[in-house]
Amino acid sequence: MGKRIFLFLLTNLAVVVVLSIILSLLGVGSYIGPNGQLQLVPLMIFCLVWGMGGAFISLQMSRWIAKRATGAQLVDGKTGNADLDWLHSTVTNLTMQANLPMPEVGVYDSAEVNAFATGPSKKRSLVAVSTGLLQSMERREIEAVLGHEVGHIANGDMVTMTLLQGVINAFVLFFARVIAFGVRMVVHEKIAWIAGFVVTIALDIILGILGSLITSWFSRRREFVADAAGARLAGRESMIAALRRLATTTDRIDTSNAALAAFKISDKKAWLSAFSTHPPLAERIAALEAGR
């Protein structure tokens, strides 16, 4: 847990430093004019840089962060371990079928039955699986799960999600500050600054939560598309069998780090289903059985 917290803080520090430099180079020091008026163009630049920039820096670091956070070890197909070498060769075959560059292949030590794909581009991607998945599934089921993850890479889901998150971030920042400025204009000048600050923070949180409903909905839609890709690459029955197997192992999903929720292939119950990044396994199975 301490390692994950450190990586989270390190990532955010890097984002702050880089974006502060970009804003300085653009000459955007403040969006409040010398007479106290709101300057919309500097505000829009500020929000766009912080919203889109933060999302894309996180994307560029995603492969590194995932490996460090999970402790994934890369395999090259020459380990001498039959299971790990089979894993590497299977990913190789699937990416060839999908006409993709070969991603890094990793394994991390965890009892959870899980796999994920991440990375800033198709040429710089990572497919990682847990030891729990390797030990709990048949090979045809593992191949289907890997096909699902390769499908995410082929569909460019990581970049698409980043674009969506960046746009939402920018809108959240913009509207929070416009509304907070309005509040500052109508309250007494002695409390204007503190009122604006409190409203800004509160709206950043509230609007951010509302924005996550959109990204979570989109993420759930992409899971169905990735399931279809897994079915094409490894066989529909194998993909259905893999999802059914996952349905029996949801109690073994590690939910201790919410920041890694998007890396979880299973559908561990969320506080509210609208915030879940993955649809219920029963719905995914039904979609495959219906040929969708």
C-alpha positions in Angstrom: 0.0 0.0 0.0 2.8 2.4 0.9 4.4 1.8 -2.6 1.1 2.6 -4.3 0.6 5.8 -2.4 4.2 6.9 -3.2 3.6 6.2 -6.9 0.3 8.1 -6.8 2.0 11.2 -5.2 5.0 10.9 -7.6 2.7 10.9 -10.6 0.7 13.9 -9.4 3.9 15.8 -8.6 5.2 15.1 -12.1 1.9 16.3 -13.6 1.9 19.5 -11.5 5.5 20.4 -12.5 5.1 19.7 -16.2 1.8 21.6 -16.5 3.1 24.5 -14.5 6.0 24.8 -16.9 3.6 24.6 -19.9 1.4 27.4 -18.5 4.4 29.5 -17.8 5.6 29.1 -21.4 2.2 30.1 -22.6 2.2 33.1 -20.4 -0.9 32.1 -18.5 -0.2 33.1 -14.9 -3.7 34.0 -13.9 -7.2 34.2 -15.3 -8.2 37.1 -13.1 -7.5 40.4 -14.7 -5.8 43.4 -12.9 -9.2 45.0 -12.2 -10.6 41.7 -10.8 -12.5 40.7 -13.9 -12.7 37.1 -15.1 -10.6 36.6 -18.3 -12.3 33.8 -20.2 -9.5 33.1 -22.8 -6.8 32.6 -20.2 -9.2 30.5 -18.1 -10.0 28.3 -21.1 -6.3 27.8 -21.8 -5.7 27.1 -18.1 -8.5 24.5 -18.0 -7.5 22.9 -21.3 -3.8 22.5 -20.2 -4.7 21.1 -16.8 -7.5 19.0 -18.0 -6.1 17.5 -21.2 -2.5 17.7 -20.1 -3.0 15.9 -16.9 -4.8 13.1 -18.6 -2.2 12.7 -21.3 0.7 12.8 -18.9 -1.0 10.0 -16.9 -1.4 8.1 -20.1 2.2 8.4 -21.0 3.2 7.1 -17.6 0.4 4.4 -17.5 2.6 1.4 -18.5 5.3 2.4 -16.0 2.8 3.0 -13.2 1.0 -0.3 -13.8 4.2 -2.3 -13.7 5.4 -0.6 -10.5 2.0 -0.6 -8.8 1.3 -4.3 -9.4 4.9 -5.5 -9.3 4.5 -7.1 -12.8 7.6 -8.9 -14.1 8.1 -9.0 -17.9 8.5 -12.3 -19.7 10.1 -12.8 -23.1 9.1 -16.4 -24.0 12.5 -17.8 -23.1 12.0 -18.3 -19.3 12.1 -22.0 -19.4 8.8 -22.0 -17.5 6.2 -23.8 -19.7 3.3 -21.6 -18.5 5.0 -18.3 -18.9 6.5 -19.2 -22.3 3.1 -20.3 -23.4 1.6 -17.0 -22.2 4.1 -15.0 -24.2 3.6 -17.1 -27.4 -0.2 -16.8 -27.0 0.0 -13.0 -26.8 2.3 -13.1 -29.8 -0.2 -15.1 -31.9 -3.1 -12.9 -30.9 -1.4 -9.7 -31.7 -0.3 -11.1 -35.1 -4.0 -11.9 -35.8 -4.9 -8.4 -34.8 -2.1 -6.9 -36.9 -0.6 -5.2 -33.9 2.9 -4.5 -32.7 4.0 -6.9 -30.0 3.2 -5.5 -26.5 5.2 -6.1 -23.4 3.9 -9.2 -21.5 3.9 -9.2 -17.7 2.9 -11.4 -14.8 2.2 -10.2 -11.3 1.9 -12.2 -8.1 -1.6 -12.0 -6.8 -4.4 -14.4 -5.9 -6.9 -12.3 -7.8 -8.0 -13.6 -11.2 -7.3 -10.7 -13.4 -5.7 -9.3 -16.5 -5.3 -5.8 -18.0 -3.9 -3.9 -20.9 -2.5 -0.4 -20.7 0.0 1.9 -22.4 0.1 5.2 -24.3 -0.1 3.7 -27.8 -0.4 0.5 -29.8 3.4 0.4 -30.1 4.0 1.0 -26.4 1.4 -1.3 -24.7 1.5 -3.8 -21.9 -0.6 -6.9 -21.3 -0.3 -8.3 -17.8 -2.0 -11.2 -16.0 -2.1 -12.3 -12.4 -0.7 -15.6 -11.2 -4.2 -16.3 -9.8 -5.6 -16.2 -13.4 -2.9 -18.5 -14.7 -3.6 -21.0 -11.9 -7.4 -20.8 -12.0 -8.2 -20.9 -15.7 -7.9 -23.4 -18.5 -5.6 -22.4 -21.3 -8.4 -21.7 -23.8 -10.0 -19.4 -21.2 -6.8 -17.6 -20.6 -6.4 -17.2 -24.4 -9.8 -15.6 -24.6 -9.0 -13.2 -21.7 -5.8 -12.3 -23.5 -7.8 -11.8 -26.7 -10.0 -9.4 -24.8 -7.0 -7.3 -23.6 -5.5 -7.3 -27.1 -8.9 -6.1 -28.3 -8.6 -3.1 -26.0 -5.2 -2.3 -27.6 -6.5 -2.8 -31.1 -9.5 -0.5 -30.4 -7.3 2.2 -29.0 -9.4 2.3 -25.8 -6.6 3.7 -23.6 -6.2 6.8 -25.9 -10.0 7.2 -26.4 -10.6 7.1 -22.6 -7.8 9.6 -22.1 -9.3 12.0 -24.6 -12.8 11.7 -23.0 -11.3 12.1 -19.5 -9.3 15.1 -20.6 -12.3 16.9 -22.1 -14.4 16.2 -19.0 -11.6 17.4 -16.8 -11.4 20.7 -18.7 -15.1 21.3 -18.5 -15.1 20.5 -14.8 -12.3 23.0 -14.1 -13.9 25.7 -16.3 -17.4 25.6 -14.9 -16.2 25.3 -11.3 -14.2 28.5 -11.6 -16.8 30.4 -13.5 -19.4 29.6 -10.9 -17.0 30.3 -8.1 -16.2 33.7 -9.6 -19.9 34.5 -9.7 -20.1 33.6 -6.0 -17.2 35.9 -5.2 -19.0 38.8 -6.9 -22.2 38.5 -4.8 -20.8 37.9 -1.3 -19.2 40.4 1.0 -15.7 41.3 -0.1 -14.3 40.3 3.3 -15.3 36.6 2.6 -15.1 36.7 -1.2 -11.7 35.0 -1.5 -12.5 32.2 1.0 -16.0 31.7 -0.5 -14.6 31.5 -4.0 -11.9 29.0 -2.8 -14.4 26.8 -1.0 -16.9 26.8 -3.9 -14.1 26.0 -6.4 -13.0 23.0 -4.4 -16.5 21.8 -3.8 -17.5 22.1 -7.5 -14.3 20.4 -8.6 -15.3 17.4 -6.5 -19.0 17.4 -7.3 -18.6 18.0 -11.0 -15.7 15.5 -11.1 -18.0 12.9 -9.6 -20.7 13.6 -12.2 -18.1 13.5 -14.9 -17.0 10.1 -13.8 -20.5 8.8 -14.6 -19.8 9.5 -18.2 -16.4 7.9 -18.3 -17.7 4.9 -16.4 -20.5 4.5 -18.8 -18.2 4.7 -21.8 -15.8 2.2 -20.2 -18.6 -0.3 -19.7 -19.5 0.0 -23.4 -15.9 -0.6 -24.4 -15.9 -3.9 -22.4 -18.6 -5.3 -24.7 -16.5 -4.4 -27.7 -13.4 -6.0 -26.2 -15.4 -9.1 -25.4 -16.4 -9.3 -29.1 -12.7 -8.9 -30.1 -11.7 -11.7 -27.7 -14.4 -13.9 -29.2 -13.1 -13.3 -32.7 -9.5 -13.9 -31.8 -9.9 -16.9 -29.5 -13.4 -18.2 -30.1 -16.8 -17.3 -28.8 -17.2 -20.3 -26.6 -13.8 -19.8 -25.1 -14.7 -16.1 -24.3 -18.0 -17.2 -22.7 -16.3 -19.9 -20.7 -13.7 -17.3 -19.5 -16.4 -14.9 -18.3 -18.3 -17.7 -16.6 -15.1 -18.7 -14.8 -14.6 -15.1 -13.7 -18.1 -15.1 -12.3 -17.0 -17.7 -9.8 -13.9 -15.7 -8.7 -15.2 -12.2 -8.0 -14.5 -12.6 -4.3 -10.8 -12.7 -5.1 -10.6 -9.3 -6.7 -8.3 -6.9 -4.8 -10.3 -3.6 -4.3 -7.7 -2.0 -2.0 -6.6 0.5 -4.6 -9.5 2.4 -6.4 -7.0 4.0 -8.8 -6.4 0.6 -10.4 -10.1 -0.2 -10.7 -10.0 0.1 -14.5 -7.4 -2.7 -14.6 -9.9 -5.2 -13.1 -11.5 -7.4 -15.7 -14.2 -8.7 -13.3 -17.3 -7.0 -12.0 -16.8 -6.8 -8.2 -19.8 -5.1 -6.8 -19.3 -1.3 -6.7 -21.0 1.1 -4.3 -23.1 2.2 -7.2 -23.2 0.3 -10.4 -23.3 3.6 -12.4 -19.7 4.2 -11.2 -18.5 0.7 -12.2 -16.0 0.6 -15.1 -17.1 -2.9 -16.0 -20.6 -4.2 -16.7 -22.0 -7.2 -14.9 -20.5 -10.5 -16.2 -24.0 -11.8 -16.8 -24.7 -9.0 -19.2 -21.4 -9.6 -21.0 -22.1 -13.3 -21.3 -25.7 -12.6 -22.6 -24.3 -10.2 -25.2 -21.9 -12.9 -26.5 -24.5 -15.6 -26.6 -26.8 -13.2 -28.6 -23.9 -12.6 -31.0 -23.5 -8.9 -30.2 
